[in-house]
Amino acid sequence: MSVRKNISLEKGHLRKLEPLVLKHKGNFSAAMREIIDLIDTMTRDPESINNLIDGLKTDYNLTENVIFWLIKQARGRLIDPEHLSSIIDPVKIILLSDLEKYMDDMTNGASWQTNIKIEDYDDNANPSYATVTLTGNSIYKIEFLGSLISSFLVLHKKQEIVSLKKMSNKITVNFRKQINVNLARKSLNNYFGDMEDISSEISKKQEFWKCIVNLYKQTNYNMVTIPKNYYNELLIGKEAPSYLTAPIEAIHKIPIRDIPLDVLIPTMKSVYEFMGIVERIDVNENTLYIYHGNTDKRAISAIEKILLNVLNSNGTKYESRCSENLIVMSPVLDKNSYCPEIKN
């Protein structure tokens, strides 16, 4: 025979009971009966409960360590919209204050030890700007949570990330309204998804990248990468082409002449260093100090010609000075460029 009793519970109690209620498909009475049975077992056999708690602690530690490992592996990756909606339901989370409370409740356990604040916004539902601040004891965890919140704001609140400041235990992300979905998504990739393209390419061509990584590793990165057209011209005996602009134009998707000089120079540094064309390029304002790593004068002259033509193709005339281990290129006002020897 069933007996009905009225009980009073705080919201905190209901939140703690929620997993058990869900287990019983919303049947609150069934959840309460399971708790009563558990208390009865504790009373009759306390040792069995101690063993259960010890087991739960072991499971908890295992789960926490696995989750932390997965969070570290996910650094630089963005969660897909489907899984994001299963974590942060856009139907239920309407206001920024709702989002802050929901994330704060979600990370309330001891394993997260994270504090989340959403502030400095002009409208709680449709902000023109906002600031999200996360603090905690693990940069990996606050980066992961920052990525989740930022993804939600970009996808569901039409926000764009304008800046991100990182400290050892704190992240501050500033947002502004952005109607253009592509620009908003690009900002998300720039600040939280820098490994997206890399991971995607590796997963699509795993055998290729395993071979390339192993090759570079075994040769201690003593490799040179050049475009296929450039390689084909070398194969048929043509003089080495004096232009090597294709990689830079492919990255920026515009002709070399349309790339701003302050963008071109850092790109030249990273591209030609990683391709193995030169050992190192140091930059001081618009002057390039190129450590070429060659002793043959013909090789030095070829490298000088290639890089000088790239800069001049951009529309800014450069001159160069050469030595056995260094090429210095700097902009000039006159139309002539020359290569006097650098006196050691």
N, C-alpha and C positions, 0 to 999 in steps of 0.2 A: 504494500500500500504506500502510495506517494504522499508525502507531507509537504505542504508549501510553507516556506519561511521567507520573510523579507529581510534583506541585509543591505547595509549602506557601505559603499565603496568609494574611495577617492579615484580621480582620473589616473593617478599613478598606479594604483592597484589594477585597474582595468587594463592599462598598457602592459603590465607584467603578465596578466592572464591571457593576453591576446594570442600568443602562439598556441597555447593549450586549447583555446576556444576554436581557433582555426583548425587544429588537429581534429576536433570533434564536429567540424563543418558548421560552426556557429551555434552549436548546442551548449549554452552556458551551464545548464544543469549537469550535463555529462562531464564538463570540465571540472566543476566543483566536486562531483562524486569521485573523480580520479584523485583530486588533491586530498580528499578525506581518506581515501584508501591508502594513500602514501603516508599520511600522518599516522594512521593506524598501524602500518608496518613499522614506522619509526618507533612507535611506543612499545611494540611487542619485541622488536629485534633491532636495537640501535646499531649494532655492529654491521648489519647488512647495509644500512644507510651510509655509514662511514665508508664502506667499500665502494658504494655507488658514487659517493662524492669524490673519492680518490680517482675513480675511473673517469668521471666527468672532467676533473681537473686535467687529467692526461689528455683526454680528447680535446679539451679547450686549448691546451698548449700546442697540440699538434695542429689544430685548425688555425690558431692565431699565427703560427710560424709559416704555414702554407700560404695563408692570405697575404702575409707580409712579403713573402717571396714573390707571389704573383703580382703584387703592387709594384715591386721593384722592376720586374720584367716588363710591366706595362708602361714604364716611364717613356714618354714621348709618343705614346699611342693614344688615339681617341676612341672612346666607346661609341659603338654604332647607335643610331637613333632608336632602334627597337629596344635594345637592352637599357638604354638611358631612360626610356619611358616606363620600363618595368621597375626601375629604381626610383625615379622621380616622376610621378604621374602628373602630366600637364593638365589633366582634367581637374585634379584635386588641388594642385598648387597654383593659385591664381595671383596671390600677392607676394611681393618680395619678403614681407614679414612671415608669410606662410612657409616660404622656402627656407628662410633662416631657422625657423623653429623646427621644421621637419628634419633638416640636416643636423641640427644640434641634438635632436632626440635620437637620430639614427647613429650618431657617433658618441652617444653618452656613455658607452661602456668603457671599461678600464683599458681595453686594447687599443682604442683610438687616441685618447688623451689629446683631443683637438678642440679648439674653440673657434667658432665661425661667427662672423659679424657681417651683415649686409647693411650698409649705411650710406649717407650722403646722396640720397636719391630725391628727386623732385616729385615723383608720383609712385605710389605703392604698387599700382597695377601695370602701368605703361610708362616706365621711367625714360627720361631723356638721357640720364646719366646715372651711374651708381658706382659704388666701391665695395669690393669684397675683401675682407681681411681674414686670413686663417693663421692661427698660431698652434704650435704643438711641439712634441718632442722628436718628431721624425719628419724630415724634409720630404721623404718619399710619400708618406701618408697625406701630408697637407698639399703636395703637388697633385696627387691623385684626386683628392676631394675638390681642389681648385679646378681641375680639369672637368670634373662632373658638373660643378656649379656653372662654370663658364660655358660648357656645352649646352646646358639647359637655357641659359640666358641668351646665347646666340641663336639657338633654334626656336625658342618659344617666346622670347621677349624682344627679338629684333635688336640685339645689342652687338656691339663690336668692341673687341679689346683694344684699348689705346695705349696701355702701358702695363707692365708687370715688374714688380720689385721683389727680389728674393733676398732673404737673410737666412741664417742657419736654422731658425725656428719660426720664421714668419714669411708669409707671402701676401702681397697687396696687389689686387688686380683692379684696374680702373676701366670702366665701360662708358660707351656713349651710344646713342640711338644710331642704327644703321639700317636703312630700308633695303639696300642692295645686299641680297643674300650671299652672293659670291664674295664680296668684300668682307662681310661678317665672318663667313666660313674661313676665308684666307687668314684673317687675324687669329682665329682659333688654331689653325694649323701652325702658324708662325710661333705662337707662344706655348702651345701644349702638344702639338702634333709633329714635331720635327723628325720623328722616326716613322711616320706613316708611309711615305713613299718608299723608304728603304725596306721596311718590313714587307710591303706589298710586292716589290720587285724580287726580293729574296724568295718569298713564298711561291711566286709564279715561275721562277727559274732557279730552283734550288741546286741542281747539279752544276749549272753554270757558275753560280756564286761560290759553291764549295770548292770548285776547281780554282777559281780566281783567288779566293782567300788563301788557299793552300799554297798557290804559286807565289803570291806576294810574301807570304810568311816564310816559305823556304828560301827565298832569294833575299830576305831581309829588305823587302821593298825596293830592291835594285832593279826596277822595271821602268819602261817608258811606254806611255799610252799615246797613240796618235790616231787621227781620223783615217778611215779606210781610203778615201780619195788621195790623201797625202801619202799613205803607204803604197798605193797603186802606182803613183808617179815615181816613187823611189824604185819600185820593182822594175819598171821598164826603162830605167836608166836616165830619167830626166833629172835635171838639177833640182836639188831640194827646193820646194816652193818657199818663197819669201814671205808668205802670209799664212798665219795659223789662227784665223779668226773664227772658224766654224764652231769650235767648242763654246766660245763665249757667246756667240750669237744664238746657239742652241739653248743655252741657259736662260738668256734674257728674252729670247723669241723676237728680237728686233735687230736690224742691221747695226753694225759696230758704230757707225756714225751717229746713231740716235741714242746711244747709251751715254748718260752723263759721265763726265770724267771722274767724278768722285765715287761713282759706282763701278766704272770700268777698272780702275786701278786695283781695288781690293779683289775684284774678280780675277784679274790677271794673276795676282799673287797666289790665290788659292788654286786656280786651275793649272797654272804652269808648274807650281810646286808639286801638286798631287799627280799630274801627268808625268812628272819626272823630266820635264824639259830643262829645268834648272834646279839647283839644290835649294836655294832660298832667295826670296825677294823681301828686302826691308823697304819700308816706305816712310818718307819724311815729307809731309804735305803732298806735293805732286811730283816729288823726285823719287826715282826708284834706284835702289842699290841691289844689283843682281849678282848673286854668287853662283857662277855658272858651273863650277866643278870640272872644267876642261883645261887641258894644257896645250892642245893643238890650236894654232892660230886660226886655221880654217873653220874649226868647230866654233870657236869664240865669235868669229866674224858672222857665221851663219845664225847663231843665237841672237847676236846683236841686231842683225838685219830683220829677223822675224819679229822681235819685240818692238823694234823701232817702227816697223811698218804698221803694227797693230795700233800703236799710239797715234801715229800720223794719220791713219785711216779714220780716227775718231774726230779729226779736224784740228787738233792741237799739235803744233809742230814741236818736235823734240830734238835735242842733240844728245850725243853719247860720248863718253870717254871710257877707254878700255885699259885693262891691265891683265896680268896673267890669271888673276882669280876674281876680278870684279869688273862689272860694267855699271857705270852710273849714267842714268838717263834723266834729263831735266828739261822742262819746257823753255823754249826760246821765242823771242819776238820776231826775229828775222826769218827768212824763208830757207836759209841754208842750214844743213845739219852735217856734222862732221865727226870724226872719231880720233881725236888726238890721244896720244899715250898718257896714261896716268903715271906720274913719276912716283916711284916707291921711295 
